[in-house]
Amino acid sequence: MNSPAAARNRQPILDVLSQVLPDHAVVLEVASGSGEHGVHCAQARPGWTWQPSDPNPEARASISAWCAHAGLGNLREPLPLDVSGIWPCGPFDAVVAINLVHISPWEVTEALMARSAERLREGGVLYLYGPYRRDGRHTAESNAAFDADLKARDPRWGVRDLERVVAEAHPYGFMLEQAIEMPANNLSVVLRYHR
């Protein structure tokens, strides 16, 4: 599988992750989709161990194909992980969720916060990427249209308020470290975990 969005945003995402993660890190990516982000990050950062995952068998087949094509020792085979289900033990230095929060029910975001807090090392990072509303408003007309399209597909989906996401994360020990403007009106949201 090839994702045009992944081709556009993988380098900016890698740039942010490179700033917030150590040279040697174990990363769990949830909802990995096509698997292209894992290949890009593992190639660029050989000190990272990248564990992709996805509940969809077709996505996992794509991830496996990318893994085989890349032949990287630090890129693991994908796990059949549903964010709301049972997670691998860890511990992880980072949990990465690209384009998940808005394309899933709110309960998935709640589970993401809770499970990440259980699996991250002290000082670890929960990294979220996607469009967000700020101060109750969309940051671009295109995001408003995207939000309407998502809700038409599933009323439980939609572009979330950044403030609500941060508030949900706080009781689990996460503090907002950075919200970085990204291409195509998206944000990189870096949440740092402290027990």
C-alpha positions, 0 to 999 in steps of 0.5 A: 500500500502507498499513502500520498499523505505519508509521502508528504508528511513522513519527513516533517514527522521524522524531524519532530521525533528526532528532536524529542526522542533520544538517539536510542529509543524503542518506539511503538507505532499504533494504527500504522496503516500502510507501514511507510512511516516506520520504514522512513523512520527506521532507515533514518534513525538506526538507533531506534527500534520501531514496532509497527502495529495495526488491527487491520490484516490488510494493513499488516500485510502492507507493513510486512511487505514494506519490512521485507522490502526495506530489510532493516534490522531495527524495523519489527514485524507488525503486531495485530494491535487494537488500541482498545485491546491488549498491548505488548509489555514494553517498556517503550520510549515513545508511542506514535499515533499518526492520523488516529485520534480523528479517525476513531471514536473518542473511546480510542483516544481514552484507551490510547492515553491509559495504555500509553501511560502503562507502557511508557518509560518515565519521560517517554513521549506520546506523539500525536499527529493530525488536524486539531481544533484550537480554542473551539475553532477549526484552524483552516476551512479545509479542516472544517470540510474534512471534519464534516466528511469524517462525521458523515462517514461515522458520527463518532469520528471528527477533528478533536479539540486540542484542549480536550485531548490534552485534558484527557491526557493529564490525569494519566501523567502527560503534559503538553510539551509542544504543539507544532504546526505541520504541513496541510494544517496538521499539528504534531502534539508532543505529550511527555509522560511523568509518573 
